[in-house]
């Protein structure tokens, strides 16, 4: 069944707005669909995937578009849609457009220049080549340019993974346990979860497996004082609260009350009562200072470039810049240093990002340790082994989509001396 010709027009209009890169693509899509409520769910899905497919392979499709005719933005929209849903699904094509699309979609990407195939900004691909070598950098780029699966975390307060898998399969949803997180489930497709009883009851939450591993590594115990320093919408907060078996005290700090507001309905579903959301002005807020030296475990999922999440947010690579990275590094070190003051003697701190770049990861940790004599690095391999997780990436947790089928993640475990 072909999609309505209006899908191409909406994709064209939406892509024109997204390619201004004035803000996150997902926000632009949400606003566009709110403004056009008559677009059906099937059409919305195709439009969104067409836009994201173009963003993923922008370098490739921009080259392909030069061989076509007609309005430039329509050509880009057609290429994104053809890559996402196939030429046969598109309605309203002229004979010339149909023939052109079929011809260019048959081009083997392996025949294209390496930099074009990577479909990454040159500065980013150069960094990956320096780190991994050209062959693996291209493999990593290809994995970043593919759509991510949907991972779920089982709320251990409400179900076991086996029970959750059984409930999903009963609902006709194909899923498998994730290889590393003991609470993770990976879905083959992306169904609407909000209508499922298991979701409404708070037994499952959407969370990438890599993100789940951060909570596993922090390993909070019953009755402890724990802080999620950059909590955002609270995915990791919920995982930490469940690991604490709803005991102790768990603070969810964030500078955005809007982000923390998104935690409230999730918190209500989760059954947790030990979580205390707190809006702070900055890492040196008086609310932070009052807890200095009192916290057993602190998680700092720092603001970062987000380049490890390109499977889900492909626009980031085109919006990010070398200049913005320099500003981020200053912020990351400041946040890490501020959060470190909370940690009690013998307590642990995890510094994490969803970045692929050394300058946001190892370099920040090294600079912190050179200035903080009271902290030492605990090898991630040791921490994972303690949690019986069969994964060894060395002194740091380093996850990559082409190796681990997760988003790109980095984490360092730091312990304050007793």
CORCOR-V792942 format. One record per backbone hydrogen bond with DSSP energy under -0.5 kcal/mol. CO is the residue of the C=O (numbers start at 1). NH is the residue of the N-H. If there is no record, write none. Layout:
BEGIN
[[CO | NH] [CO | NH]]
END
This chain:
BEGIN
[[3 | 91] [4 | 7] [5 | 8] [5 | 9] [6 | 10] [7 | 11] [8 | 12] [9 | 13] [10 | 14] [11 | 15] [12 | 16] [13 | 17] [14 | 18] [15 | 19] [17 | 20] [18 | 21] [24 | 28] [25 | 29] [26 | 30] [27 | 31] [28 | 32] [29 | 33] [30 | 34] [31 | 35] [32 | 36] [36 | 39] [40 | 44] [41 | 45] [42 | 46] [43 | 47] [44 | 48] [45 | 49] [46 | 50] [47 | 51] [48 | 52] [49 | 53] [50 | 54] [51 | 55] [52 | 56] [53 | 57] [55 | 58] [57 | 61] [58 | 62] [59 | 63] [60 | 64] [61 | 65] [62 | 66] [63 | 66] [64 | 67] [65 | 68] [71 | 75] [72 | 76] [73 | 77] [74 | 78] [75 | 79] [76 | 80] [77 | 81] [78 | 82] [79 | 83] [80 | 84] [81 | 85] [81 | 86] [82 | 86] [86 | 89] [87 | 90] [89 | 3] [94 | 98] [95 | 99] [96 | 100] [97 | 101] [98 | 102] [99 | 103] [100 | 104] [101 | 105] [102 | 106] [103 | 106] [104 | 107] [107 | 109] [108 | 111] [109 | 112] [113 | 116] [113 | 117] [114 | 118] [115 | 119] [115 | 120] [116 | 119] [121 | 124] [121 | 125] [122 | 126] [123 | 127] [124 | 128] [125 | 129] [126 | 130] [127 | 131] [128 | 132] [129 | 133] [133 | 137] [134 | 138] [135 | 139] [136 | 140] [137 | 141] [138 | 142] [139 | 143] [140 | 144] [141 | 145] [143 | 146] [149 | 151] [150 | 187] [151 | 207] [152 | 185] [153 | 205] [154 | 156] [155 | 158] [155 | 159] [160 | 164] [161 | 165] [162 | 166] [163 | 167] [164 | 168] [165 | 169] [166 | 170] [167 | 171] [168 | 173] [169 | 172] [172 | 174] [174 | 188] [176 | 186] [181 | 184] [183 | 154] [184 | 178] [185 | 152] [186 | 176] [187 | 150] [189 | 191] [191 | 193] [193 | 196] [196 | 199] [196 | 200] [197 | 201] [198 | 203] [198 | 204] [199 | 202] [203 | 155] [205 | 153] [208 | 212] [209 | 213] [210 | 214] [211 | 214] [211 | 215] [212 | 216] [213 | 217] [214 | 218] [215 | 219] [221 | 224] [224 | 226] [224 | 249] [225 | 296] [225 | 297] [226 | 251] [227 | 229] [227 | 299] [228 | 231] [228 | 253] [231 | 234] [234 | 238] [235 | 239] [236 | 240] [237 | 241] [238 | 242] [239 | 243] [240 | 244] [241 | 246] [242 | 245] [244 | 247] [249 | 226] [249 | 251] [250 | 276] [251 | 228] [251 | 253] [252 | 278] [253 | 231] [254 | 280] [255 | 257] [256 | 260] [257 | 261] [258 | 262] [259 | 262] [259 | 263] [260 | 263] [260 | 264] [261 | 264] [261 | 265] [262 | 266] [263 | 267] [264 | 268] [265 | 269] [266 | 270] [267 | 271] [267 | 272] [274 | 250] [276 | 252] [278 | 254] [278 | 280] [282 | 285] [285 | 288] [285 | 289] [286 | 290] [288 | 291] [289 | 292] [291 | 294] [295 | 344] [296 | 348] [297 | 227] [298 | 300] [298 | 350] [299 | 229] [299 | 230] [299 | 301] [300 | 302] [300 | 352] [306 | 309] [307 | 310] [308 | 408] [309 | 312] [309 | 313] [311 | 148] [313 | 316] [314 | 317] [315 | 318] [315 | 319] [316 | 320] [321 | 325] [322 | 326] [323 | 327] [324 | 328] [325 | 329] [326 | 330] [327 | 331] [328 | 332] [329 | 333] [330 | 334] [331 | 335] [332 | 336] [333 | 337] [334 | 338] [335 | 339] [336 | 340] [337 | 341] [338 | 341] [339 | 342] [340 | 343] [341 | 293] [342 | 294] [342 | 295] [344 | 347] [347 | 416] [348 | 298] [349 | 351] [349 | 414] [350 | 300] [350 | 352] [351 | 412] [352 | 302] [353 | 410] [354 | 308] [357 | 360] [357 | 361] [358 | 361] [358 | 363] [361 | 365] [362 | 366] [363 | 367] [364 | 368] [365 | 369] [366 | 370] [367 | 371] [368 | 371] [368 | 372] [371 | 373] [372 | 375] [374 | 417] [376 | 415] [377 | 379] [378 | 413] [379 | 383] [380 | 384] [381 | 385] [382 | 386] [383 | 387] [384 | 389] [385 | 388] [388 | 390] [389 | 391] [393 | 396] [394 | 381] [395 | 380] [396 | 398] [397 | 411] [399 | 409] [400 | 403] [400 | 404] [400 | 405] [401 | 405] [409 | 399] [410 | 353] [411 | 397] [412 | 351] [412 | 414] [413 | 378] [414 | 349] [415 | 376] [416 | 346]]
END
